[in-house]
Amino acid sequence: MIATSTAQPVAGTFKRLNVANYAAGAPDSQMLIQADELVVENTSGLTQRLSSVSQGVETGVSGAGGIDTGVVAQGTGYYVWVIYNTTTASAAGLFSLSSTSPTMPSGYTFKARVAWNYVENAVAKRLNRIQCYGRRCT
């Protein structure tokens, strides 16, 4: 007898991922995360595929849509995450100092790291200007 198995998608797998904070009129403290599809994962290794992802994340906000803990610091790098709450079926962006285990807001159990950026000016909460298409950032 031959056993068959189904491959589990890898967290962070994407289709047409775009992460940027350069848009005209957008504050320097925001990043926009967009993807046609993005796979997020929980601590048990289960995955969820999100479609039509479009999330903002802001350095001056705490929790979902902002920084996971504390306040932003000048010259400090932050990982950019997409998090997902299965109960409300809602996604959000998240900044974290952690590359592996961000502090998740209540109800959010799935996550995928999508980018990294650093704060140039803590008073203005200004991020470095970047544009990422997939895994290439400029």
PyRosetta script that sets phi, psi and omega in degrees:
from pyrosetta import init, pose_from_sequence

init()
pose = pose_from_sequence("MIATSTAQPVAGTFKRLNVANYAAGAPDSQMLIQADELVVENTSGLTQRLSSVSQGVETGVSGAGGIDTGVVAQGTGYYVWVIYNTTTASAAGLFSLSSTSPTMPSGYTFKARVAWNYVENAVAKRLNRIQCYGRRCT")
pose.set_psi(1, 136.6)
pose.set_omega(1, 179.4)
pose.set_phi(2, -104.1)
pose.set_psi(2, 125.2)
pose.set_omega(2, 178.2)
pose.set_phi(3, -85.3)
pose.set_psi(3, 138.8)
pose.set_omega(3, 176.7)
pose.set_phi(4, -113.2)
pose.set_psi(4, 152.6)
pose.set_omega(4, 177.2)
pose.set_phi(5, -140.4)
pose.set_psi(5, 158.5)
pose.set_omega(5, 177.7)
pose.set_phi(6, -107.6)
pose.set_psi(6, 128.4)
pose.set_omega(6, -179.7)
pose.set_phi(7, -69.0)
pose.set_psi(7, 136.9)
pose.set_omega(7, 176.7)
pose.set_phi(8, -86.9)
pose.set_psi(8, 129.6)
pose.set_omega(8, 178.9)
pose.set_phi(9, -61.0)
pose.set_psi(9, 155.1)
pose.set_omega(9, -179.6)
pose.set_phi(10, -91.9)
pose.set_psi(10, 134.6)
pose.set_omega(10, 178.0)
pose.set_phi(11, -58.7)
pose.set_psi(11, 137.5)
pose.set_omega(11, -179.4)
pose.set_phi(12, 92.0)
pose.set_psi(12, -7.8)
pose.set_omega(12, 175.2)
pose.set_phi(13, -64.4)
pose.set_psi(13, 139.0)
pose.set_omega(13, -173.6)
pose.set_phi(14, -144.0)
pose.set_psi(14, 166.4)
pose.set_omega(14, 170.5)
pose.set_phi(15, -131.4)
pose.set_psi(15, 119.6)
pose.set_omega(15, 179.9)
pose.set_phi(16, 55.7)
pose.set_psi(16, 56.8)
pose.set_omega(16, 176.7)
pose.set_phi(17, -79.2)
pose.set_psi(17, 134.5)
pose.set_omega(17, 178.0)
pose.set_phi(18, -139.0)
pose.set_psi(18, 120.3)
pose.set_omega(18, 177.9)
pose.set_phi(19, -124.9)
pose.set_psi(19, 123.9)
pose.set_omega(19, -175.4)
pose.set_phi(20, -153.8)
pose.set_psi(20, 159.8)
pose.set_omega(20, 172.2)
pose.set_phi(21, -140.4)
pose.set_psi(21, 34.9)
pose.set_omega(21, -176.4)
pose.set_phi(22, -108.3)
pose.set_psi(22, -4.5)
pose.set_omega(22, -171.2)
pose.set_phi(23, -58.0)
pose.set_psi(23, 141.4)
pose.set_omega(23, 179.5)
pose.set_phi(24, -58.5)
pose.set_psi(24, 130.2)
pose.set_omega(24, 178.5)
pose.set_phi(25, 84.7)
pose.set_psi(25, -11.3)
pose.set_omega(25, 179.9)
pose.set_phi(26, -80.2)
pose.set_psi(26, 138.9)
pose.set_omega(26, 177.4)
pose.set_phi(27, -66.7)
pose.set_psi(27, 153.0)
pose.set_omega(27, 179.5)
pose.set_phi(28, -68.2)
pose.set_psi(28, -7.1)
pose.set_omega(28, -177.9)
pose.set_phi(29, -96.1)
pose.set_psi(29, 4.1)
pose.set_omega(29, -178.0)
pose.set_phi(30, -117.3)
pose.set_psi(30, 150.6)
pose.set_omega(30, 169.5)
pose.set_phi(31, -128.6)
pose.set_psi(31, 147.0)
pose.set_omega(31, 177.0)
pose.set_phi(32, -113.3)
pose.set_psi(32, 130.1)
pose.set_omega(32, 179.6)
pose.set_phi(33, -113.9)
pose.set_psi(33, 122.8)
pose.set_omega(33, 178.7)
pose.set_phi(34, -132.9)
pose.set_psi(34, 143.1)
pose.set_omega(34, 175.5)
pose.set_phi(35, -158.7)
pose.set_psi(35, 144.9)
pose.set_omega(35, 173.3)
pose.set_phi(36, -67.4)
pose.set_psi(36, -40.8)
pose.set_omega(36, 176.9)
pose.set_phi(37, -147.1)
pose.set_psi(37, 147.2)
pose.set_omega(37, 177.8)
pose.set_phi(38, -149.8)
pose.set_psi(38, 133.5)
pose.set_omega(38, 178.5)
pose.set_phi(39, -97.1)
pose.set_psi(39, 127.0)
pose.set_omega(39, 176.2)
pose.set_phi(40, -114.5)
pose.set_psi(40, 157.9)
pose.set_omega(40, -173.5)
pose.set_phi(41, -136.1)
pose.set_psi(41, 147.8)
pose.set_omega(41, 174.4)
pose.set_phi(42, -100.3)
pose.set_psi(42, 179.1)
pose.set_omega(42, -175.8)
pose.set_phi(43, -68.6)
pose.set_psi(43, -16.3)
pose.set_omega(43, 177.0)
pose.set_phi(44, -86.3)
pose.set_psi(44, -4.7)
pose.set_omega(44, -179.7)
pose.set_phi(45, 90.3)
pose.set_psi(45, 2.6)
pose.set_omega(45, 176.7)
pose.set_phi(46, -77.6)
pose.set_psi(46, 146.3)
pose.set_omega(46, -177.1)
pose.set_phi(47, -118.8)
pose.set_psi(47, 161.0)
pose.set_omega(47, 178.4)
pose.set_phi(48, -138.9)
pose.set_psi(48, 131.9)
pose.set_omega(48, 177.9)
pose.set_phi(49, -97.4)
pose.set_psi(49, 122.2)
pose.set_omega(49, 178.3)
pose.set_phi(50, -99.3)
pose.set_psi(50, 140.5)
pose.set_omega(50, 178.2)
pose.set_phi(51, -114.3)
pose.set_psi(51, 150.8)
pose.set_omega(51, 177.3)
pose.set_phi(52, 51.0)
pose.set_psi(52, 54.7)
pose.set_omega(52, -179.7)
pose.set_phi(53, -75.3)
pose.set_psi(53, 130.6)
pose.set_omega(53, 174.5)
pose.set_phi(54, -151.7)
pose.set_psi(54, 96.6)
pose.set_omega(54, -175.1)
pose.set_phi(55, -130.4)
pose.set_psi(55, 140.5)
pose.set_omega(55, 173.5)
pose.set_phi(56, -101.9)
pose.set_psi(56, 154.8)
pose.set_omega(56, 175.3)
pose.set_phi(57, -140.7)
pose.set_psi(57, 137.4)
pose.set_omega(57, -169.4)
pose.set_phi(58, -127.1)
pose.set_psi(58, 133.0)
pose.set_omega(58, -177.7)
pose.set_phi(59, -68.9)
pose.set_psi(59, -21.5)
pose.set_omega(59, -178.3)
pose.set_phi(60, -92.3)
pose.set_psi(60, 6.3)
pose.set_omega(60, -177.8)
pose.set_phi(61, -111.6)
pose.set_psi(61, 147.1)
pose.set_omega(61, 175.5)
pose.set_phi(62, -106.2)
pose.set_psi(62, 142.4)
pose.set_omega(62, 178.3)
pose.set_phi(63, 85.8)
pose.set_psi(63, -154.8)
pose.set_omega(63, -178.4)
pose.set_phi(64, -56.0)
pose.set_psi(64, 129.2)
pose.set_omega(64, -177.2)
pose.set_phi(65, 87.7)
pose.set_psi(65, 4.3)
pose.set_omega(65, -178.2)
pose.set_phi(66, -150.1)
pose.set_psi(66, -145.1)
pose.set_omega(66, -178.8)
pose.set_phi(67, -89.7)
pose.set_psi(67, 142.7)
pose.set_omega(67, -175.0)
pose.set_phi(68, -69.2)
pose.set_psi(68, -42.5)
pose.set_omega(68, 178.9)
pose.set_phi(69, -145.8)
pose.set_psi(69, 149.2)
pose.set_omega(69, 175.4)
pose.set_phi(70, 72.3)
pose.set_psi(70, -156.6)
pose.set_omega(70, 178.7)
pose.set_phi(71, -127.4)
pose.set_psi(71, 158.1)
pose.set_omega(71, -178.2)
pose.set_phi(72, -67.3)
pose.set_psi(72, 149.1)
pose.set_omega(72, -179.8)
pose.set_phi(73, -124.6)
pose.set_psi(73, 141.9)
pose.set_omega(73, -179.5)
pose.set_phi(74, -62.4)
pose.set_psi(74, 140.1)
pose.set_omega(74, 178.1)
pose.set_phi(75, 68.8)
pose.set_psi(75, 20.1)
pose.set_omega(75, -177.7)
pose.set_phi(76, -111.5)
pose.set_psi(76, 137.1)
pose.set_omega(76, 178.6)
pose.set_phi(77, -88.1)
pose.set_psi(77, 142.5)
pose.set_omega(77, 178.8)
pose.set_phi(78, -129.7)
pose.set_psi(78, 137.9)
pose.set_omega(78, 174.7)
pose.set_phi(79, -83.2)
pose.set_psi(79, 144.4)
pose.set_omega(79, -179.5)
pose.set_phi(80, -105.9)
pose.set_psi(80, 125.1)
pose.set_omega(80, -176.4)
pose.set_phi(81, -120.3)
pose.set_psi(81, 153.8)
pose.set_omega(81, 163.7)
pose.set_phi(82, -110.3)
pose.set_psi(82, 127.9)
pose.set_omega(82, -179.3)
pose.set_phi(83, -118.1)
pose.set_psi(83, 158.2)
pose.set_omega(83, -174.6)
pose.set_phi(84, -141.1)
pose.set_psi(84, 136.1)
pose.set_omega(84, 177.9)
pose.set_phi(85, -108.3)
pose.set_psi(85, 112.5)
pose.set_omega(85, -177.0)
pose.set_phi(86, -71.6)
pose.set_psi(86, -28.8)
pose.set_omega(86, -179.1)
pose.set_phi(87, -66.1)
pose.set_psi(87, -43.6)
pose.set_omega(87, -179.1)
pose.set_phi(88, -99.3)
pose.set_psi(88, -3.6)
pose.set_omega(88, -177.5)
pose.set_phi(89, 53.5)
pose.set_psi(89, 44.7)
pose.set_omega(89, -178.9)
pose.set_phi(90, -124.8)
pose.set_psi(90, 142.4)
pose.set_omega(90, 177.6)
pose.set_phi(91, -107.9)
pose.set_psi(91, 160.8)
pose.set_omega(91, 177.0)
pose.set_phi(92, -154.9)
pose.set_psi(92, 161.9)
pose.set_omega(92, 172.3)
pose.set_phi(93, -91.0)
pose.set_psi(93, 161.0)
pose.set_omega(93, -179.9)
pose.set_phi(94, -154.6)
pose.set_psi(94, 133.6)
pose.set_omega(94, 169.9)
pose.set_phi(95, -96.4)
pose.set_psi(95, 142.0)
pose.set_omega(95, 177.6)
pose.set_phi(96, -151.9)
pose.set_psi(96, 149.5)
pose.set_omega(96, 172.3)
pose.set_phi(97, -73.5)
pose.set_psi(97, -20.6)
pose.set_omega(97, -176.2)
pose.set_phi(98, -86.4)
pose.set_psi(98, 133.0)
pose.set_omega(98, 176.5)
pose.set_phi(99, -86.6)
pose.set_psi(99, -10.5)
pose.set_omega(99, -175.9)
pose.set_phi(100, -127.0)
pose.set_psi(100, -32.1)
pose.set_omega(100, -173.3)
pose.set_phi(101, -139.8)
pose.set_psi(101, 76.7)
pose.set_omega(101, 177.0)
pose.set_phi(102, -65.8)
pose.set_psi(102, 155.1)
pose.set_omega(102, 174.4)
pose.set_phi(103, -76.8)
pose.set_psi(103, 113.2)
pose.set_omega(103, -173.4)
pose.set_phi(104, -84.9)
pose.set_psi(104, 135.4)
pose.set_omega(104, 174.2)
pose.set_phi(105, -63.7)
pose.set_psi(105, 158.0)
pose.set_omega(105, -179.1)
pose.set_phi(106, -53.5)
pose.set_psi(106, 131.3)
pose.set_omega(106, 177.3)
pose.set_phi(107, 90.4)
pose.set_psi(107, -19.9)
pose.set_omega(107, -179.8)
pose.set_phi(108, -88.5)
pose.set_psi(108, 122.8)
pose.set_omega(108, -175.8)
pose.set_phi(109, -124.9)
pose.set_psi(109, -14.4)
pose.set_omega(109, -179.6)
pose.set_phi(110, -111.2)
pose.set_psi(110, 147.6)
pose.set_omega(110, -177.3)
pose.set_phi(111, -153.9)
pose.set_psi(111, 157.8)
pose.set_omega(111, 171.9)
pose.set_phi(112, -151.8)
pose.set_psi(112, 131.2)
pose.set_omega(112, 176.6)
pose.set_phi(113, -81.2)
pose.set_psi(113, 129.8)
pose.set_omega(113, -175.2)
pose.set_phi(114, -119.9)
pose.set_psi(114, -18.1)
pose.set_omega(114, -178.1)
pose.set_phi(115, -167.0)
pose.set_psi(115, -177.7)
pose.set_omega(115, 176.6)
pose.set_phi(116, -146.6)
pose.set_psi(116, 144.7)
pose.set_omega(116, 176.6)
pose.set_phi(117, -153.5)
pose.set_psi(117, 167.9)
pose.set_omega(117, 177.7)
pose.set_phi(118, -130.2)
pose.set_psi(118, 155.9)
pose.set_omega(118, -178.3)
pose.set_phi(119, -88.6)
pose.set_psi(119, 120.8)
pose.set_omega(119, 178.6)
pose.set_phi(120, -81.3)
pose.set_psi(120, -35.5)
pose.set_omega(120, -174.9)
pose.set_phi(121, -140.6)
pose.set_psi(121, 110.4)
pose.set_omega(121, -176.0)
pose.set_phi(122, -69.9)
pose.set_psi(122, -33.1)
pose.set_omega(122, -179.5)
pose.set_phi(123, -64.3)
pose.set_psi(123, -47.6)
pose.set_omega(123, 179.2)
pose.set_phi(124, -85.6)
pose.set_psi(124, -5.2)
pose.set_omega(124, -177.4)
pose.set_phi(125, 56.0)
pose.set_psi(125, 36.1)
pose.set_omega(125, -175.0)
pose.set_phi(126, -85.4)
pose.set_psi(126, 127.7)
pose.set_omega(126, 177.5)
pose.set_phi(127, -89.6)
pose.set_psi(127, 157.4)
pose.set_omega(127, 170.7)
pose.set_phi(128, -64.3)
pose.set_psi(128, 142.1)
pose.set_omega(128, 178.6)
pose.set_phi(129, -75.7)
pose.set_psi(129, 123.4)
pose.set_omega(129, 176.7)
pose.set_phi(130, -139.9)
pose.set_psi(130, 160.1)
pose.set_omega(130, 173.5)
pose.set_phi(131, -139.4)
pose.set_psi(131, 118.7)
pose.set_omega(131, 179.5)
pose.set_phi(132, -117.1)
pose.set_psi(132, 128.4)
pose.set_omega(132, 170.3)
pose.set_phi(133, -115.0)
pose.set_psi(133, 111.4)
pose.set_omega(133, -175.8)
pose.set_phi(134, 63.4)
pose.set_psi(134, -122.5)
pose.set_omega(134, -178.7)
pose.set_phi(135, -99.4)
pose.set_psi(135, 2.8)
pose.set_omega(135, -179.1)
pose.set_phi(136, -105.1)
pose.set_psi(136, 124.0)
pose.set_omega(136, 179.0)
pose.set_phi(137, -119.3)
pose.set_psi(137, 142.9)
pose.set_omega(137, 176.5)
pose.set_phi(138, -130.8)
pose.dump_pdb("model.pdb")
